[in-house]
Amino acid sequence: MNDAAGQSEPDSAAPPAALEAFAAHCAHDFNNLLTGILGNLELMQNRARRNGIKNFDGYMEGARNAAGRAAAFAQRLLAFSGRAGGEAVPVSVNRLALDIVELMREQSVTVAATLAEDAGEAWCDPAQLELALLELLANAREAIAGGGTVSLRTAGAGNRLLISVTDTGDGMTPAILARAMEPFFTTRPNGAGKGLGLAIAGHFARDAGGAMTIETGEGAGTTVTLTLPRCPT
């Protein structure tokens, strides 16, 4: 890190409860609408096949793919709202990290993993931890679009454990860092980003009884660290 580096406060960006409730309401309504859309798409495709209509499947597949992306966004809204469900269980962070690294590799994204033997198990919802890490890795991948590396590190720290995602991209200015965990804030042009990745990861960490911090600086890359409770023994 250089002299311009900065660090966000762990819980400085907890979203208002009203915004979380609104996001959950939107996600549920959105999912209900998508259920109807997907059901009708299936009926349309079946009728087209019965009537011998050709060159139709490609259009239907495109519509289903778009609906699938919309459903994934609704799931992210639920995660941001803290109402995605799931129970806390022991989660081997190293095993989960390796699975995610392999998943990223299949998407042609190389992630260097440094996993501490004493990292142990986190006490959290495994699906939400996986989503949080995927969001952080997606942000890191975008940060090195012009070249660089992404790494994932685990470490033990007493009754806590740490999971960090680091990129060697351009880093954040102080002004961007101050807003980085705001829901729906994005620096991507024309609003291309949803601005939910850091908000989702931060919400997960708080709900799990931990915290999320961001260390960054102009020209110094970015490291986002989740601090989580260890599994009780």
N, C-alpha and C positions, 0 to 999 in steps of 0.2 A: 504494500500500500504506500501511496505517496503522501505528501503533506496536505493534499486536497481531500484526503480520504475522510469519510464520515461514517457514523453508525447511527442507525435508527433506534429509537427507544423500543423496548420489547413489546409493550402493549399500547403504544400511542395511537393505534389506528383501529381500535375496536369500533365497528360500525354501530350506528344507532339501532336500537331494538326495532323501531318502526320500519327502518329500511330492511332489516332482516325478515320481518314478518311480511312485508310487501314482496320481497324476492321469493319467499316460500309460496305465497299465494299465486304469484305469476307462474311459478314453476308447475304447481299443481294444475292450474287452469290450462297451461300450455300442454301438459301431458295429456289431459283429457281431450283437447282438440286434436292432438296428434294421433290418439287412439282412433278417433273417428276418421281422420284422413287416411291412415294406413289401412284401416278396415275397408274403406271404399276403394282404395287403390287395388286391393286384393280382389274385390268383387269385379272391378273394371277389367282386370287382367283375365280373370276366369271367363267373363262374358266374351271378351275379344277372342279368346282361344276357341270357345264354343262356336262362334260365328265365323271362324276362319280368317280373322283380320290379321294380316301379316305386318311385319316391321313395327310392331307395337311394344315388344318387350324392352327395347332399349330406352324408350321414353319412360316406361314404368320403373325400370331400374334406376334411372336418373332421379325420378320423383322419390323413390324409396330412400336413396342415398341422401337426398336433401332432408327428408324427414328424419333420417337417422342422425344427421348432424344437429338438427333442431332438438332432438331428444337428448343428445349429449350436452347441449347448452342448457337445457332445462335441468339436467342432473347437476351441472356446475352451479346453477342458481340455488338448488337445494343444498348443495355442499356449503355455499357461501352463507346461507341462512342458518346453518347448523341443524337442519331438520332432515338430514339425509338418512337418519336411522343408523342402526348398527350398535353393537355392544363392544365394550372394551375387553380385550383378551390379550394374553401374552403373544407378542409378535417379535420374531427374530429379525432384527433390523438388517443384519448382514445378509440373511437369506433373501429377504425382500429386495434389498439393494441389488443383489446379483440378478434376480429375476428382472428387475427394471432395466438394468444395464443390458441384459440380453434382448429385452424388448426394444430398447432404443437402437441396438445394433441391427436388428431386423429392419428398422426404419432408416438404416444408413447413417445413424448418428453414433459416433464413438464417444463413450464416457469412460474416463479413467477412474477406477474405483480403488480407494485405499480404505480397507476395512479393519478396524481394530478387533483383536481377538476378545477383548474384554467389553465390547459394546453391549453384549447381552440382549435382553428382551425388553421391548417397550410395552407399557400397559396402555393400549389404545385400540381404536377401531382400525383393523388392518386395511379395509377398503378405503377409508378416508386418508390414512397415511400414504397409501399407494397413489391416490389421486393428488395429494399435496405434493409429493415428490415429482410426479409426472408434470404438474403445473410448473414447478420450479425448473425442471429440466427443459421444458418447452421454452420458458423465458430465456434460459441460458443459451439454448440453441439459437434463438433469434438474435441474442447479443453478439454471437460470433459469426453472424452471416457473412461478414467480410473476411473471416479467417480467425482462428484461435482454437482454444481447447475448452472442454467441459470436464469437470471432475466431481466425483461424489465421495464423501469421506464420512466414516462413522468413528465415534470415540466414546469411551466411558468416562463418567465424571461423577463419582460417588453414587448417590441415589438417583442420578440423572444420566441420560445419554444424549449425545449430540449427533445430528445428521446434517452435513453441510453440502451445499451445491455451489460450485465455484465456476465462473467463466472468466476468460481473459479478454473480454470485450472492452468497449470504450468506458464502461463504468457510468455512474450517474453524477450529474451536477448536484450541488446542494439543494437547488430548487426542486429538481425531480425527486430526489431522495425524500424530501419533506412530504411529498404527495404519493410516494410509491405504493403505499398500502391502502390508499383510498379506493373503495370499490368503483369500478368502471373507469378509472384513470388509466390512460394509455398514451404512449409517446409515438405509437406507430402512425404513419400518415393516413389521412382520410378515415380515421377511426377504425382501421383494419383490425386492431386488437380489441378483445372484449374487456380488458382491464380487470379481470377477475382472478388471475393466477395467484398473485401475492395475497390478495384478500382471502381467497380460499385456504391457502396454506397457513396464513396467520390465524384464521378462525379455527382451523383444525387444531393448531398448537394450543391455543387458549382453552378450547373445549377439552383437550386431553390433559389439562393441568400443567401445561408447559408454556413456552413462549417462542417467538420468532424474532430474530435480529437480522439486520442487513448491514454489511460492511462494504463500502464502495468508495470510489473516488474517480475523478476524471482521468482517464488513461490508465487506471489501476484495476479494472475489472470489478467484479461483484461477487461477494460470498453471502449466501443466505443460509442461516443456521436455525434448525429446529431443535429446541431443547425439550426433551420429553421425560416423563417419569419412568423409572425402571419398573419392570414387573415386580410386584411384591413377592417375597420368598417366604 
